[in-house]
């Protein structure tokens, strides 16, 4: 990869909890990491490096330099630093501006942003030489660094003070404690260790665990406890991964265990276990107050027979704005790669809520076209379970949705696909349960339904390819035709 071929996608424009979709939907996040008086300020900054064909820069450590100028070209350099060994993985990198070897305008701080406009210039050195990328104008938020110079004012000097603030205390604070996990400089360097340290969380004593950018490889189970929110810096920016696996689909097989009233957001959760079962997200006996939001969950170890991006055991936890993918388990027609799996252990039919998400099971990549003849993939695999699904894409290389024992899943305003493989079926119902599909797009090649069950119910659905209306009804042979 020579220096002329390297291109960069950077987030220099939004620095305060701003998310931009880049390069086919990848999301990166940049945020102000530290604005502490009396010490150099740090700004968390991420980007994506690729060649002209879109291939990411080879994984490794690269020298990079960063400079702030007063103009888009020419102008005055007001700050510069070098970082000799920036880790790049899959094209992505993450740095803390202000933590490197400063050569101009030291340290990074209020004076760096004292003008009306500032531009960031980035350079990277590879085996082919040094590439300097066009400057990008910084948005207004970095100028908030000047707040370190602001003077205080008494409440008596302000008007329209909200009730509860006049005593100087934010009585409406969501969290009572904030714990930071970071590759360096945080309270912990391990997500599992940070969560293990919390022993007193409750509805009146809530915790926020902020996980800064980086890849966190965990040997121990990451247990998201009740009334604890684990918040990353964004999918593909904060990655929590493990190779945990076991002989049963339980939290012993999982990277993350979500307890009731726990929450995880803005992160990638990955399981690369090669044992019998590997699970990214596990939850047992939880209510909808347990929440997964803006998470990429992957169970992608090579080998084993049961991979689940999310496995809910008598659980009703809510999944929103997330992408769930499972692949890598082997055994044509016998192994399971399921985006979402749900079972019941104590009676009743748990009703998980899934909204605005993707559930994909099949080969070892995100194949949204569902062209997967592996014979292992399930969008959803259910038993005694009745999830409610809305605005979601469901795709299975072997089965779109399989309901093996009872339950009444309801899918509405969604898209459902099965592979074009001859052994693939969009729906499978093998017991006395029912599957209701409403106002959704459907695509399958010849194989709509298999199994001994008769409870397929369709209303208001359409063909994803032609937009033609499909048949309504409660007769399995003719519904959704």
N, C-alpha and C positions, 0 to 999 in steps of 0.2 A: 504494500500500500504506500505509494509515494505521496509526497506532500501536496502535489497539485490535485490529487484525487480525493483528499479528505475534505469533508464538509462538516458543518456543525449546526446542531439545532440547540439553541440556548434559551434559557429563561432569564434574561437580564432585565426584562421590562416590568415584571410584577414581582415584588419582593415581600408581600405581606399576605400570606395564606391565599395566594392566587393560583388557580389551576388553569393550564392551557392544554388542550388536546393537540398533539403533534404527531406527525408521521403515521397516519392511519389510525389515530385514536389513542396512541400512547399518551399517558399523562405524566407530567412532571410538576414538581412544586418547588417554589422558592419562598423563603420566609426570613424575617429578621430573627436571628437566633439569639442575639444578646445585645442589649443596649444598656450596659451597666456603667454608671458614673465612676470615674476614677480608673478605668481600665480600657484598653483598646476595644472597640466594638467589633463584633463578628457578624457577618451576613452569610447565611446558608444559601448556597448557589449550586444549581444542578444543570446538567446539559446532556446532550446526546451527540456522539461523534460517529460519523459514518463516511464511507467513500461515496463517490458520485453515483454508484449504482444502488446505494441504500444499505450496503453491507456494513455492519457495525465494526468499529475499530477492534483489532485483536485484543483480547483480554490481557491486561498487564498494567504496569506502573509507568507513567509518562511524566516528564517535566512539563509544567505549564506556568504561564505567567499571566498576570491580570493587571490592567492599568485603567485609571479613570482620567478622562480628558474633558476639557471644557467645550469641545466642538466635535461634530461628526467626522471631520477630517482636519488635519492641522491642529490648531488650538494649543492649549497648555496642558501638559501632563501634571495633574495635581496629586496623584498617588500611584504607586506601583509596587507589586511584590511578586516573588517567584515561589512556586511550590515544586520541589524537585521530584516528588514521587506521588503522583495522584493516581489512585486505583481506578481503572476503567473495567467494567464488567458488562458484557453485552452491549457495548457502546455507551452506557450510562456512566456518568461520574458525578461526584458530589464533593464540594469543598466548602470550607469556612473561610471566606475572604477576611483578611485581617489576621490570620493565623500563620501566614508564611513568612518568608524573609523579605522584609520591607526595604526598598531602596529609595523611594521618593515619597515625600509628603507624609512621613511616618509620625504617629500611627494613624490607621484608618479611624476616622471619627467625625465629629461635627464639622470641622473645618473642611473636610473633603467635599462636603455637600453644601457649602455655604453660598454657592452661586445659583443662578436660575436654571441652568441646564448642565447635565453631566452625561457622559457616554462611557460605557465599559468596553474595553478591548481585551480580547482573549487570544493567547497563542499556545500551541501545543507542539512539542518536539517528539518526532517518531524516528524510526530508522531512516526515513527519507528526508529528514531535515525538519525545519521549523515552519509551521503554517500559522499565519496571523489572520484572524477572521475580521470581517467588517465590524466596526463599532456599533453598539446598540444603545439607544437612549434609555436612561434609567427613568422609571416612573416616579411619581411624587413621593411614594412612601419612604424611600431611603432618606429623604430630607428630614424625616421624623427623628433622625439621629440628633438633630439640633435640640431636641427636647431635653437632652442631658444638660443644656445650658439654661433651661427655663427656670423662672423664679416661682416660688410657691405663692398661693393667695388664700386668704382665709375664706371659709364658707360665707362669712358675713359680707364678702365683697361680690358674691355671685347672686344672680336671680334665677328663678325657676329651678331651684334645686329639687330633685326628685325626693319623694318621701322615703325615709329610711337611709338617706345619705348625709343628712345634715349633721349627724354625729361623727362623720368622718369614717364610717365603716360601711362597706358594701354588704348590706344585710341580705341581698339577693344573690350572692355568689353561688354558682352551681357546685363548685368543688371546695372541699375543706382542705385538701392537700394536693400538691402537685409534685410528682416524682419524674425525674428526667433520666431517660436511657440514651446514651450516646456512645459512639465509638471511642471518644475521649472527652473528658471535661464534664460528664454528666454525673448523676448520683450513682448510676449503675452502668455497666457495659453489657449486661445480660438482661433480656426481658423477663425470663423465667425467674431470675434472682430478684429483680425488682418486685415482681408480683408476690413472690414467697415472703418478702419482707413485710407485706401488708397483712396485719392480723386483726384489725379493728374496723374494717369498712362496714358501713351500715347506711340506712336511709338518711340518717342525720350526720353521717361522717363519710362523705364521698371522696373518692380519689380519682385524679386524672394522672395517668401514666403516659407521658409524652415520649414517643420513640423517634429519635432524630434520624436523618437519612443514613442509610448503610444496610449491610447484610448482617443479620444476627443469627448465627448458627447455634441452635440450642440442643443440648443433650437431654435436659430435663423437660418435663411437660410444662407448657406455658398455660397456666390456669388463670383465666380472666374471672376474678372473684366477683361476688355480688357487690353492686354499687361501686364498681371500678370500671373506668373507661380507659381502654388502651387506644391511644390515638397516634397513628403514624404520620409521616410527612407526605404521604401519597402512595398509591400503588406503584410498584416498580422503583420507588425511591426508598421507602422503608420495607425491607424484606425480612420476615421472620421464618426461618426454615429449620427443618430437622429431618433426620433419616429414621425416625422412630417407626417401628412396626411390631406386630405381634400376631399370634394365632387367632385372635378374636377381634371383632369390630368394636373396640372400646377405646377409652382414653389412653390405654397403653399403646395404642397404634397411632395416636394423634400428635400433631404438632401443637395445636391449641385446643383447650377445653374451655368452653363458654358456659359459665354458671348463670343461674337465674339472676336477672337484674344487672348482669354484666353487659359490657358493650365493647366492640372492637371496630375501628374505622380507619380509613385512609392508609391501608397497608396491603402488602402481598403476604399471604400465608401459604407456605409451600411444604409439602411432604415428599421426600425422595426415598422413602423406605422401600426395601426390596423383599421384605418378608411377606407372609401370607396376606396381611391387611396393612394398608397405609392410608391414613386419613389426614387431611389438612385441618378441617374444623370439626370438632366433636361437641355435641351438646346433649345432655340427658335430663329429662324431667324439668324442663324450663318452660316458662310462660313467654308470651310475646314481648314481655319487658326485657328479655335478653335480645340484643340487637347486633346484627352484622351490617355495616353500612360502608359503601365504597371500598370494598375489599376484593382483591383478586385471590381466589383460593385454588391451589393446584395440588393434586396428588399425582405425581408423575414418575415415581420410581420404576425402574425396569425390572420386571419380574413380579412374583406374587400373583394372587388370584383375586384380590379385592381392593380396589382403589376408589376412594370417595373424596371429592372435594369438600363436601359437607355431609356428615352423618348425624342425623337427629334421632336419638333413642328416647321415645316417648316424650318428645320435645316439640314445643310450639314456637320456638325462637323466630324472630323476624329477620328476614334477609332483604336488604334494599340496595339498589344501585351497584350490584356486585356481579362479578364474573366467576363462575365455578366450573372448573375443568378437571377431568380425571382421565388418565391414559397410562399405558405402560404395562398393565397387568396382562398376562399371557394365558392363552387357552381358548381357542376358537369356540364360541358358543357357551363356554363354561365360566371363564373369568369375567369379572365385572369391573368396568371403568364407569363410574356414575358421577355425574355432576352433583346430583342431590339424591341421598338415600334416607328413608325414614321408616322406622319400625316402632312397634308398640310393645312395652314390657309389663304394663300394669293395668290393662283394661282401658276401654274407651278408644277414641280415634283422634290422636293429636292433630291439631289444625295449625300447622306452621303457616306463616304469611310470607310470600315471596313476591316482591314487586320490582319492576324495572331492572331485571337482571338477565344473565345468560347462564344456562345450565347445559353443559356440553360433556358428553362422554364418548370416547373412541380412541383414535390413534394418539400418539404422543405429541400432539400439537393442537392449537386452537383451530380446528377445521370447521369453520362456521357454515361451509357448504354441505357438510354432513356426508361427504364422499369418502366414507371409511368402511372398507370391507373386513375390518378386523374381527367382527363378530363378538365384540366385548363391550361395546359402548352403550350406555343408557343415559338419556337426559335426566330421567327420574326413575328410581327403583323404589317401590313402596310396598309395605305390608302392614295391614291394620292401621292405615294412615290416611288422613284427609286434608292434605295441604290446600291452601287457597292461593292461587297463582294469578297475577295480573301483570300486563305489560312486560312480558318476559319471553325470551327466545329459548326454546327447548329443542335440543338436537341430540340424537343418539345414533351411533353407528350400527347398533344391533336392535335397540328398541328406543323409540321416542319416550314413551311412558309405559312402564310395566307395573301393574297392580296385582300383586301375587296373593294377597289375602284380605278380602273385605275392604272397608273404607269407602269414602266418597270424595275423591279429589275434584276440585273445581278449577278449571282453567278458563280465563276470560281475557279478551283483548290482547292476545299473545300470538306468537308464531311458533309452529311445531313442524319439525322435520325428522325424517328417518333417512338412513343411508340409501343409496341406489343399489346396494348389494342385494342379491336375490334372497338372502336369508333374513333380511331386515324387515321389521314390521313397525309401523308407527305406534300402534297400541297393542298391549297384551293385558288381558284380564283373565285370571285363572280361577277365581273364586266368585263368591256372591256379591262382591263389591260393585260399585258403579263409578264411571268416569264421565264427568260432564264437561263439555267443551262449548264455549259460547263466544261469538263475535271474534273469532280468531282465524288467522291464516294457516293453511295446512298444505303440506307437500309430502308426497310419498310416491314411490314407483311401483304400483301394482299391489303392494302388500300393506293393506291398511290395518288389518286386525288379525290376531291369533289368540288362542286360548279357549277354555271352556266357559268362561264367563259370558254373560249376556247384557251387561249393564253399560253399554256405550250410549251416551246421550249427546246429541248435537243440535245446536240452534244458532242460526245466523252466521255460519262460517263460510269461508271462501278459499278458492285455490290460490296459493301464493304465486304461482306462475302466470295464471291467466286472469285472476281476479273474478272468475266466475263463481257464482253462488254454489255451495254444496248443499246436499240434501239434509233436511232437518229430520228429527225423529228419535225414538228410543229403541229401535230394532237394530241390533248390532250389524246385521248383514247390509242394511241400507243407510244407516246414519253416517253422515259425513262423506257420502259418496260424491 
